[in-house]
Amino acid sequence: MARQPDIHIQRPHALGLPQARRLAQQWMQQAGEKYGLQFKTEEGSDGDTVRFERSGIQGTLAVKADQLDLQAELSFLFKAMGATVEAEIARKLDALLAKATG
């Protein structure tokens, strides 16, 4: 049985892939500054996979034309803060989506 990610956030949207990519870039900038994350983007014709990591956290952000799907694994020391980190990431993604669709 596959292990569930410590953080899993899915957000449907109607932005299309180019605008979703711009939104992902904005999130990467914010998350990089706040959490010190390092990123590697793998672009595809139907979407991108953004891999991110730093000590204590690693995960992916799948960027599609109609959905964002973030999954992350936390180290033992970060698990206690998992709900707080998840809520903060969700809040940032929701704010960026609201701004993009506003």
SVG drawing of the C-alpha trace seen along z (x, -y; Angstrom):
<svg xmlns="http://www.w3.org/2000/svg" viewBox="-13 -40 32 42">
<polyline fill="none" stroke="black" stroke-width="0.4" points="0.0,0.0 1.4,-3.4 2.2,-5.9 0.0,-8.9 1.8,-12.3 2.0,-14.4 0.6,-17.3 -1.8,-17.0 -3.5,-20.0 -5.5,-19.9 -7.0,-23.0 -9.1,-22.8 -9.0,-25.9 -9.9,-27.2 -6.7,-29.2 -5.3,-27.1 -1.7,-25.9 0.2,-29.2 -1.5,-31.1 -1.2,-28.1 2.6,-28.1 2.8,-31.8 0.9,-31.1 3.3,-28.2 6.3,-30.5 4.8,-33.1 4.2,-30.3 7.8,-29.1 9.1,-32.6 7.0,-33.0 7.7,-29.5 11.4,-29.8 11.7,-33.0 9.6,-31.8 10.8,-28.2 14.2,-28.2 12.9,-25.6 15.0,-24.7 13.0,-23.9 13.5,-21.9 10.8,-22.2 10.2,-19.4 8.1,-20.9 5.7,-18.7 3.3,-19.3 0.2,-18.8 1.6,-20.1 4.7,-20.5 6.1,-18.8 7.8,-21.1 10.0,-19.2 10.9,-21.1 13.0,-20.3 15.0,-21.5 16.1,-19.9 12.9,-18.4 10.6,-18.7 10.4,-17.4 7.5,-17.2 6.0,-18.0 3.6,-20.5 1.8,-19.1 0.8,-22.0 -2.0,-21.2 -4.3,-23.3 -7.2,-22.6 -5.6,-21.7 -2.8,-22.2 -1.8,-19.2 0.8,-19.6 2.1,-16.7 4.9,-16.8 6.6,-14.5 7.9,-16.0 10.7,-14.7 9.9,-13.5 10.9,-16.8 8.5,-18.7 5.5,-16.4 4.4,-18.2 4.0,-21.4 2.4,-19.6 -1.1,-21.0 0.3,-24.6 2.5,-24.3 -0.3,-22.7 -2.7,-25.5 -0.1,-28.2 0.6,-26.6 -3.1,-26.3 -3.7,-29.9 -1.0,-31.1 -2.2,-29.0 -5.8,-30.1 -4.7,-33.8 -2.8,-33.4 -5.7,-31.6 -8.1,-34.3 -5.9,-37.0 -5.4,-35.2 -9.2,-34.6 -10.2,-38.0"/>
</svg>
